Amino acid sequence: MVDLTRNRYFDLLQGKMSAESFHKLAVLNNEKLFNFVGEYVELCEPESVYMCDDSDEDAEYLRKRSLELGEEKKLGKEGHTVHFDGYHDQGRAPGATKNLVRRELLAPMKALAAKDRDEGMAEIREILRGIMKGKEAVVKLSCEGPTLSPFSIGCAQISDSFYVCHSEEILYRRGYEHFMGMEDKDRFFRFIHSAGELDDRGNSVNLDKRRIYQDLEDMLVLSANNQYAGNSVGLKKHAMRLAIRLSGQEGWLCEHMFIMAVQNPPDGRSTYFCGAFPSACGKTSTAMLPGEKIVGDDIAYFRNIGGEFRAVNVERGIFGIIKDVNPEDDPIIFKTLQTPGNEIIYSNVLVGPDNAPYWLGMGTEVPEKGTNFSGDWYRGKKDELGNEIPFAHSNARYTLRLMDLENIDHNYKAKNGVWVRGIIYGGRDSDTSVPIEESPDWESGIILKACTLESETTSATIGKEGVLAPQPMANLDFISYPIGQYVLNNIHFVRGMENVPRIYTVNYFLKNSRGQFLTSKMAKKVWIHWAERRVHGEFGAHRTPLGWIPIYEDLAGMFREFLEEDFSRELYDELFKFRIDPWIAKLNRAIAFFEKSAPDCPEKVYSIWKAAIAKLQGAKSRYGACIPPGTYRES
């Protein structure tokens, strides 16, 4: 037992906390946790400190206080509330988000928002000094991954926002039991957050001092002067960066991936796939395909357990973009959002006179007035720059528990995770990648497909369509150690495994010469089930210079089976022809990106890219610019 009476923060915390809260903290017998709470209570100076355990009573206290303080407001349906972030605090703040690293790592991490650790810590600590005066702070313990499992990582967050703590209560497993039972009492992530000074609407004022600094050396995230959950809920993407760093040191993986169970009803087979997609490339719509099961929609931890590639969902909830969630495109999520009694937090939607939420792409008639992130809203309202304010923000969100989804997989709580048989990388381009292709092996899948992943921008996002942005592994924004080493760790992870998952790439966005998509939104169900049957050895495939593609007859049967549609040979030939020149350009772009952004990238990776380019140039001399499906033969 640690003698906390000798701790320098003993008197401070005893004075700030009720006897019950102090006992909850002290009985954990964790000096590192006690010092963390004491250090930042001393620095931030809250009026009082409330300590949560895993009880339902504490969870209810968070919900109740968030409503009392006006951080959330009740909506018409039981259990549904709404939160509004400030007008200019509606999304991730990349300019204010930095990875704090030792000076010698600044060069190899120059593409990863690296900042000198000593300078960054001095800056953020000065911003945090006294920032919680007059407020109640909350200490909440959570667990990333199932509690007390091989995947578990404890997390401790201090925040002066009850909305943030309530969000974490929905999104993550309670962690007090984990802290009580964990053997290594020093191995946990720490987060400190303050919304800072608030205006009369309860929104952060000092956005010029908005900072989200990740101290990668000490597994600590410091976040100030923000409320948007992507910046303030530490266990979301901030913890992901810490976990990626830790996984690189310990030999496991943390990836920006969903986990889904593809169903084969005739024999009751359920096959687990994980998938990484850049934004707007089909990640959620794939994970939520009708008829399949979901384990998680966003972040996965991978470990080698008994020679098997095992995965868990880090979270127990979804913090999802609500735009375009409607009965046709997302029937399960839409139904869940409409169900009274489900505990749901909406953010930055419109609340109409009927006290119901409305969002972009909902598919229903929208009121002419209501309340939104700009305050009282009416159609035609403009901001200070003369821009018309939409009734809901395009990054409006919903927060809900996975267990409230009717398609939740029964293994989502499994302590040893699920056995993954396939990995899917999904990009977005209109003229290069085929709808689905299987890589010959794990290494070529990582180097030739995952590392070359790109996303084609749309006019809705930046005002210019068709710009291909590099998105290696669909994880570029969150990689927290040098990219070259990260790639090698992915390659080496499967060593010693008996059944290495197959790697697939998908692209749902091929267009014809008139700019029209070649397939419907639901065609992805066919592509995913082709991959599932390939895993089980039920389908053959045609060779391409970089992998394997479906045989026409197999796809035609599945289009009838799953979609009750005819699938023509002409469409198949157009979808699956191998486009050599765009692929050569794609590989050259990957080389240029890695040369600029990943100075530690090993020569082996470049040699594989260059060999592939030479192979494609040779194929072009034999087949021409495009290779019809089924005609390619290795020379």
N, C-alpha and C positions, 0 to 999 in steps of 0.2 A: 504493500500500500504506500502511495505517495503522501507525504505529510504536507498537505496544501496550506496549513496554517503558517508555514514559513515562506509561502509564495508571496512575491511582491505585490500581486494583484488581489490577494485574499480580502483585505479590508475594502478595497474599491468595489469589488463585485458583490460582496456581502451587503454593502450599502446601497447598491443599485438594484439588487434583485430581491424578490420576496424570499422568505425562508424556503418555500416549496421549490421555487425556481433554482435557488442556489443549491439545494440538496440534489436536484436532478443533475446539475452539472458536476458537483463534487463527487457523487457516488460512482461516476463513470471511471474515476481513478485514472484520468488521462491528462498528464501534465501538459502535453503539447496542445491539446484542445483548451485546457484552462488558460494557458498563456496566450493563445490566439484570441480568445474572448477578452481577456484582460487587456491585452495590448491595444486592441481596436476600440474597446469601450473607453479606455483612457484617451486615445487619440481623437475619436469622433464625439465623445461627450454626450451620449444620450441621457435623457432624464431618468429613464428606467430601462430594465432589461428583462424580457420574458423568455424563459427557457422551455422549449417544447420537448415532450417525449412522444411515444407512439400512440398515445391514447386518442380515442375519438373526441374526448372533451377538449383536448388542445387543438385538434383540427377544427372543431366548431368555434373555438375562440378566434382562430385566424379568420374564418368566414365572417363571424359577427363583427369583429373590429374593422375589417375592411369595409363593411357596409356602414358602420357607425361613423367612420372617418370620411366617408364619401368616395373612397377609392373605387368602390363598385356600387352599382345601384341595381335593385331588384327589377326584373322584367316580369311580364305577365304570367309566364309559365313557372311552375314550382321548380326551384333549384337553378333557374337560369338568371344570370346577372350580366351586367355590361360594365366595361372599364374603358375610359378614354385616355389615351396618351396625348401629350401636347401636340399642337398643330405641326411643329417642326421636329417631332420626336416619334416618327412613324416607322422606323426601320433600323437595320444595322447601320452603324456609323463607322465605315472603314477608315476614315481619316483619323478618328479618335481611338481606334482599336490597334494596340501594339503588342507584339511579343517581346518581352523583356529578356535579353540574353546577355551572356558575357561578351565583352568587347571582341574577343577573337572569333565569335560566331556571327558577327554582324555581316561580314562579307559573304560567307556561304549561305546566309539566310536573307540576303538583300531583297529577294522577291517575296518574302514572307512577312512583311510589315515588322521587321526587327528593329528594336530600339535598345540602346545601351541600358543595361539593368540599373546601374547606380543612378544614372540621370533620371530614368523613368520612375524609380521608387521615390526619389527625393521630390519629384514633381507631384505625383499622385498623393503622397502622404501630406504634402502641404495643402492640397485641395481638400483632403478628408479631415483636416484638423478642425474640430468643432462643428462639423457639418450636420450632426444629429442633435444639436442643442434643442431642448424643449420637446423632443420626440421620444416615443417608446421604441426600443430596438427589440428584435426577435432573434433568438438563436435557434435555428432549425437544423436537425440532423436528418440526412437522407442517405439513400444507398443507390448507387449506379449498378444495375444488374440485380438479379435475385439476391435477397438477403442471405448472408453467410454461405455463399457458393464460391467456387473457384474463380468466378468472374467478378465478385463483389468489390466495389471501391466505395468506402465511406466518404461522405461529403458534409461539411459544416458551413452553413451560411449565416452571416449576420446581416440583417437588413432593417431599414426603418420603413419599409413598405409592406403593409399587410396584403396588398394585392399580389406582390411578388411571392410572399410566403404561401398564400392560398393557391397560387398557380403551381408552386412546387408540390404542394400537398396533392394536387390532382395528377401532376405529370410524373412524379417519382415515388418510389417506395419509401416508406418511413424508415429511418435509419438508427433510431435510438437503440434498438435491440442489437443491431450490427455493431455499434460502438461498444456496447456492453460486452459483447462476446468476441470481438476481434483480437487475434493474438498479437499482431504487430500494431501497437497503439500509435505509431508515428505515420502509418501509411494511410493517409486520407487527404482529400482535396479541401482547400479552404477558400471561401468567398466572402468578400465584404462589399456591400452595396448600400448606397444612399441615393435617394431621389433628390436630395439637396433642398435648397430653398424652393418653396412652392408659391404659385400665384393664387388668385381667388378661385380658380377652377381646380386647384389641387395638382397643377402640373409643374414640372421642373422648370425653373427660371433660367438658370445659368448654363445654357447649352454651349456657350463658348468655353466652358470648363467641363464639358462632357468628356469623360475618359473611361476607357475600358482597357486596363493594362493587365496582361497575363505574365506573371513572374514564373517563367518555365523552369527556373532553377529550384524554386521553393514550392512549386505546386500551389500557387496562390493567385487569385484573381481579384483585382480591385476595380470597382465600377462606381462612378460618381456622376450625379447630375443627369440622370436619365430614368425613364420608366418603361419604355418599350421592352417587352419581355425578352426579345432576342438579345438585348444588351444587359438587362437587369436580372434575369433568372440565370444565376450562375451555372446551374447544372446542365443548361442547354449546350450551346456551342462553345462556351468558355471551357466547361469541363471536358468537352470533346478534344479541344486543343491540348489540355493537360494530359488526357488519356492517350492521345497519339504520341506525345512525348514519352510518357511512361512506358507504353507498349514497345516503343523502339528500344528502350533500355532493357526491358524484361523478356522480349521475344514473343509477344503476342501481337494482335492487330486491333486497332480501333478504326472503323471505316464508316463513311457517310452512306449507309445502306439500309434499305428495308429488309425485312425477313418475311417471306410468305410461304405458304404451304399450297402447292399446286395439287388439286384433287383429281383423282382418277376413279370415279364412282363405280365402274363395273367391278373392280376388285378391291375397292376400299383403300386404294393406295394414296398415300400423302407424301409428296416429295418437296423438300425444303430448298428454296432458292433465296439468294440475297441479290440485291441490285443497287447500283450506284448510277444516278442520273443528275446532271446539272439542272439548275432551275429551268422550268418550262419545257422539260424534255420527256415528261410522262411518268415520273417516279410514283406519285401518289395514285394515278389512275391504273398503273400496273399492279401496285401492291393491293389495291382495292378492287381488282377485277371480280365481277359477279361470279359466284360459284366457287371461288377460291377462299382460302383462310389467311388471316393476317396474324403475324407475331409482333411486328413492329414496323413503323413507317419511316424511320429517320436515321438512327445510329445503332450500330452493331459492334459488339466485342466478339473477337474470334480467338479461340484457343484450341490447341492440339490436346485432346483428351482421349487417351487410349488409342492413339493413332487415327482418330477421326477429327475431321474439321467441324468443330462445334461452335455455335453462335447463340448469343442471347441478345434480346432487346434491352438496351440500357434503361429505357423508360417504361412507365406503365400508362402513359397517356399520349395524346397528340396535341401539339401546338401547331395548327394547320392554317394555311391561307384559305380564307372562306370564299374569295372571289370565284365565281363560276361553279360553286357547289349548288347543284340543282337536282330535281328528281330524275332527270334523264341521264345526266353524266355521272353523278355520284349518288345513286339511290340509297345506299346504306348509310353514308355519312349524313345525307339530308334527313333521312328518317330519324336518325339518332338525335340530330339537332332539333327536331320538332317534337321530341318526346318529353312530356312533363316528368319531373322527378329525376331526370339525369342531371348531374351537377356539371354545368357548362358555364364558362366565362366567355362572352363575346367581347372583342375589343375593336374599336374604331369603325363600327357599323353605324347605321342610322337607327335611332329609336323613334318610331312613329307615334302619333297620338294614341294609338291602341296599345302602347307599351310593348310592342313587338319589334324584333330586330329585322333590318333589311340590309342586303348587301348587293354588290355588283354581280350581275350574272345569276341572280337568284331565280329568275324566271317568273316573277310575280309583279303585279303593279305596285309602284312605289308611291308613298304619300308625298304631297307637295311641301310638307314641312315636318320638322321634328327636331331631334337633338343629335349632334354628331361630334366629331373631334374638333370642330370649329366653334362649338357652342350651339346656340339656337340657329337652326338651319332652315332655309327656304329656297325653293328652286330659283336659280339665278343669282344667289349670293356670291360675292366675290371677295378675294383676300386683299391684303394691302398692296399687292402688285397688279391688281386688276384681273387676276385669273379666276375663272369661275370654279367654285368649290363643289366637287362631286358630293352626292349624298352619303357615300361611304368611301373609305380609302381603299385603294387597290391592294394594299397590304394588310387589310383588316383580317382578323384572326378569330379562331375558336380554340378553346382549350377544353378537352374532354378526356374521360377515362377510356382506355381500350376495352375494358370489360363491359362497357355499355354498347359496344358494337356487336351486332348479331353474327358477324363472320369472324370473331376472335377464335384463334386456334387454341385447343385445349392445352398445348405444351408451352404457352407463352410464359408460364411461371417456372418451367423446369430448371432446376438448379444447375444441371450440366448442359443446359441449352439444347438445341436441336442439331441434328446431323445435316450439314449442308452438302448438297449434291451438285449444285450449279451456281455460278456467279454471273450476273448480267451487268454489262456496262452499256448504258444508253446515251447516245448523243443526239444531235439534231443537225442534219444537213439536208439539202434539197437535191443533191446530185452526186453523192459519193458512195455512202455506205448502203449495203443491202438491208432489208428489213430484219434479218437475223442471220448470223454466221457463227459457227462454232470454231474456236481456235484449236490448232492441232495439239497443243499441250499448254501447261500452266505458264511456263516462262514466256513463250511467244504471245500468249494472251495478255500478260501484264505489259510486255514491252511494245508489241505491235498494236494492241487494241486499247488497253486501259490508259497507257501513257500518251497515246495520240488522240484521246477523246477530245471532241470539240463541240461547241454549241453555237448554232447560227442565230444571231440576234434577230428580233422582229421589230417592226416599226412601233409596236406598242411599248417597247421598253426603252429604246434610245433614239427613236426618230429616224433610224436608218436600218433598212432590212438587208439581211444577207451577209453580215460581217461574221466571220468565223473566229470565235474566241477560244483559246486553248483552255481546256478543263481537265488536265491529267487526273485520272482516277476519280473525277467528279468531286475532288476533295481539296482543290488548290487553296481555297480560302481558309482552310483549317489545319493544313500541315504545319507542324510546329518544331520540326528539326530539318536539317538540310535534305532537299528533295532527292538527291541521288541516293543517300542512305535509306530514305523512306522507300524508294523503289526496290532497292536490294532486299530490304526486310520483307517486303511483300513477296518477292521471288523466293526467298529462302524459307519462308514460313511453312511451306508444305513438305519440307524435307522430313522423311521418316513416316509419312502418312501412306497408308495402304490404298485408300480411295480418294485421290485428289479431285476436288470439284472441277467440273468442266467450265470453261469460260466462254460466254456468249456475248456478242455485241448486237444491239438492236438499234434500229432507226425507224421511227414511225412517220417520218416527215419527207419522204421522197415525193417529188412533184413532177408533173408532165411539162411539156413545152409551153403550156398555157398557164403555168403556175398553180395548177390544181393538185391537191394531194391525191396520190394514187390509190390509197386504201382508206377505209373507214376507221373510226376511232377504235372499234371493237376488233379489228383484225389482229391486234396485239394478243388477243386470247389464243389465236391459232399459233402465233410465233412461240408463245410461252409453252404451250402444250407440245409443240414439236420438240422443243428443248427437253421437256420432261420425258418424252418417249425416247429421245436419243440417249438420255442418261441411263435408261433401263434397257438399252440395246434393241429397241423395237423397230427402229427406222434406219435405213441406209442413208447415204448422203452423196452429193456431188462434190468433187474437189475443186477448190479455187487456188490461186497463188498464195493466199494467206489463211486458208481454212477450209471449212465444209459448209455447204448450204443444202436446203431441203430438196428432195426430189418432187417433181410436179405432182405426181399421182397421190403422194402422201398428203400434200397440202390441199389438193382438191377434195379429198375425202374429209379432211378436218374442217374445211369451210362449210361443207354440208352438215357435218356433225355438230359443230358448235354455233354456227351462225345461220344455218339454213340458207346459204348463199351458194351460187355457182362461182367458180373461180376459173377464169379462162386461161388457156395456155399463153395467149398474147400478153395478158397482164403479168403472168409469172415470168415470162422472158424479159419484160421491161423492168420488173422489180429486182430480179436476181442476176442481171448481166453485171459482169465485173468491169467497173469503169477505171481503166488503168491510169489515165492522166490525172484525174482528181486524186487518186490514191498516192501517186508519186508526189503531187503537190502537198498533200496532207503530211506525208512522212518528212518532207523537207521543212515544213512549218514546225513539226515537232523537234527536229534537229536544231533549228534556229532558236526556238523557245528554250530548250534545255541548255544550249550553249550560253544564252544570256542569263538565265534564271537559276541554273543548277550547276555551278562550277565544280561541284563534287561528283557529278554524274560519271560513273565509270565508263571507260572506253568500250567495254563489252556491249553496253546498250547502244552506243553509236554504231558499232560494227554490225549489230543485228539490223538496225534501221537501214544502213547503207547496203547491206547484202540484200535486203528486201527490195530496195530501189533498183538494184542491178537485176534482180530476178524479174521485176515487173517490166523493166526495159526490154529484157530478153523475150518476155511473153508478148509484148507489143509487136515485136518484129515477126512473131509467128501468127498472132491472132488479130492484130489490128488494135484499135483504141478500146474496144469493148470485147469481152469474152462471153459468148452466150452460155447460159447455164448448162452444165452437163458435157461441155466440149473440151474443157481444160485437161491436159495431161502433163504430168511432171516430165521435164526433158531429161 
